[in-house]
């Protein structure tokens, strides 16, 4: 994706990142490096005696304290990272055990829905830090990750059924996002997916009636009412070949629709 390459090349001069890189250069005495100067790369990496793990952690903390994220997102992130615990509140001891259990469950569900967001933000900070470290070591500004701008992820909801969620920003290419989604969908749920026709949508009414306990004869009468036919199911024609064929056709339609539904929802 050309957008990720373009932004990657310019990232070191981002107004919230450039001052951090300058501070690191001064603190650890790291000279600017040209991507084509292999001898200087080797000198900086191995001969200056720099603890690059310390550099990484220093940059990471600075990135987390920067204004890269919107203010509201930053506040929510910091709040959730503290893992708020309602049991720490003295007032919590005054309520019944049943109420406590319910509140704890509710808070756990609340926090769980934000887990993907927190994970994404953590990874975002780590990716920027790695990008900065590589730039300091090599002078190369690499492509930024695709998932900064769009993500297609599989997660489980509260009843352990797999679901796929898609996030996309204005920078995302919608065609690329859709291709990724299709690939992830097939990987998760398989390539086969039953399709439904307009006739099957109409048949859904009859399937519902069958589930309500209506007989096939009743369904055929209802079908005739909808199509304007005057066919009557009296005793003389219920056992006729034409009627039996219509019974069989209705059962077949209901069976096919029910099978497709099972394949879709199993």
N, C-alpha and C positions, 0 to 999 in steps of 0.2 A: 504494500500500500504506500503510494508516494507521499501521502500526508504524514505517515509515521516517520518516513525518512527525512522529510523537510523539517518537521518539528524537532526531530532528534538532533539535527545539525545546529539548530538555533538554541536548543535548550540551555547550554552553558551560559548564555547571555540573558536568560530570563531575569527580570529585575529582582526576583526573590532568591535566585540561585547564584547569580554572579557575585554578589557581596560575600556569600558563604565561601565560594571558591577562592576569592581574593584573601579572605581571612585565613583559610587553610594554607594557602601558599606562603603567607607570612609566618604563620605559627610553626609550620614544619619545614620551612625554607625549600619549597618545591619550585624549581624554575619552570617557565612555560616550555612546552615541548611541541615541535613540529611532528606531524604524523609520519614524515619521511625520514626523520633523524633517528635511526635505529641505535646508534651509539649512545645518544643522550637518553633514550628510553632505558637501555641497559644500566646506564649510570644511575639514573633516578631510582630505578626499581631495586637494584642490588647493592649499590655502593654508598648511598647516603645514610644507610642505617635507619631508615624510617620504619616505624611500627605501623604498617598499613592497616592492620586491624583497628588500631586506635584512631587512625584517620577516618576509617569507615564509620565507626561509632560516633565520632565527633560530628561528621557530616549528617548522619542520620538524626541525631538529636537537634541539630540546627534546622534541618528540613522539617521536622515535626513541629518546631516552634515558629515556623515561617507562616506567611499568609497565603500559601498556595491554594488552600481550600477556602470556600466561602465561609463567612463567619458562623452561620448557623450550623453548617456541617462540622466545623471545628469544635464548636461547643458540644454537639451531640456526640462526636467521637471521643472527646476527652471525658465526658460523663459516663459513657458506656465502658470505656477502658478502665474506669475505676471499679467496675463490677459492683454496682450499687446493691447493698444487702439490706432489705427491710428489717431483718432480724436484729440489726444493730440499733434500731430505734427503741429507746426505753418504753415508749407507749405500746410497742408490739407485745410486750409481756402482759399487758392488761386484758388482752382479748382471749377468746376461747381457742382451744387447740384446733377445732374444725375451721374456724375463721383463719387462723394462722396458715393451716395447710392450703386453704383455698387461695389466700393471698400469695403464698410462695409459688404455687402452681401458675397463677396469673402472671406474676413477674417473670418467671422462667419462660413462659410463652412469649411475653413481650420482648425479652432479651434475645430469644432464639430467632425471631424474625429479623433482627438487625445483625446477626452473625455474618451473613454474606457481605454486608456493607462494611463492617469492621475489617473483615479479612481483605476486602478489596482496597481499603484505605491503607492498611498496613503494607500490602504488596506495592501499592503506588509509591509510598515513601521509600521502601527498600529499592524499588526499581530506579528511582531518581538518584538515590545514594550510589548504587552500583554504576549508573551512567556517569556520575560526577567522578567517581574513583577511577574509572577507565580513562576518562578525559584527562585527569591529572597524570596518570601513568603513561599514556600513549599520545595524547594530543588529538585523539580521534573522538568525534561526537557521533555515537552510534544511533541507529534507528531506535525509536522508543517502542514499547510493546503495543501491540494492536488493542489489547484489552483496556488501554487507557480510554479509548473512545467508543468501544463497543464490546459487549460480552454476551456469550451464549453459554449458560451454565445449567447443569443438572443438579437438582436438590430434592430433598424429600420434604413433604409437608407434614402436618402433625399426625397423619395416619399412615405414614411411611410409604406413601405412593410417590413414585418419581414424577417430578414435573420439570419443565424446562423454562427458564426465564431469560428474557432478552433485554439487554440495556444498550441503548445507542445514543450518541450525542450528535450534535450538528456536524461534527467533523467526519462522522462515519459515512462510509459508502453503503447505502441501503442494499445494493445488489450483493455486496460482499457479506453483509450481515445475514441476508436471507439464505445465501449459499451455506454459510456456516451453520445456520439454524437447521436447514434441511439435512445436512450431514450429521449433526448432533441428534436430530430426531430419529433418523434411521439407525444410528448407533445405539440409541437408548431403547427404542420401541420396535425396531425391526423395519425392514423395507416394506412389508405388506401392510396396507391399511385399507379396510373395506370402504368402498364408495357408495353413496346413496343417490338414487335417482328421484326425480319429481314424483314418479308413480309410487315409490316407496314412502315418500313423505305422506302421500295420501293414505297409503296402507297403514301408517302408524295409527290413524284413528281407529281402524278395525282391530289392530293388535291390542290397543288399549281396551276396546270393548270386550275382546276375548278375555283379557286379564280381569275384567270386571265380572266375568262369568257368563257373557252372552253366547248363545249358540251360533254355529255357522249359518244356520237358516236365518237367524235374526240379522247377521252381518250382511247376507245377500239381500235381504229386504231393504236394509239401510242403503246398500249400494244402489239398488234400483230407485229408491227415493231420490238419491243424489243425481242420478243420471236421467231421471224422468221416465223410466220404464214403468210399464203397468203389469209387470210379471207378479203373479200371486202364488204364494206357497201353500196351496190347498192340498188336501190329502190325495187328490188325483194326479198331481204332477210332481210331488216330492221325490218319488222313486224313479222318475223318468231318467233316461240316459243323459239328457241335457242338464238336468238338475244335478245329477251325480258328478258330471264333469265340472260344473260350476263350484260345487262343494270342494272337489279335489283341487281346482285352481286356486280357490281362496285359501285353503290350507297350505298350499305350496307357497303362495305369496307371504303368508304369515310366518311360515317356517324360515324362508329365506331372509326376511327382515330380522327375525329374532336371532338367527345365526350371525348376521352381520353385526348386530348390536353386541352380541356376546364377544365377537372377535375384537370389536372396538374397545369394549369396557373391561375385558378380563385382565 
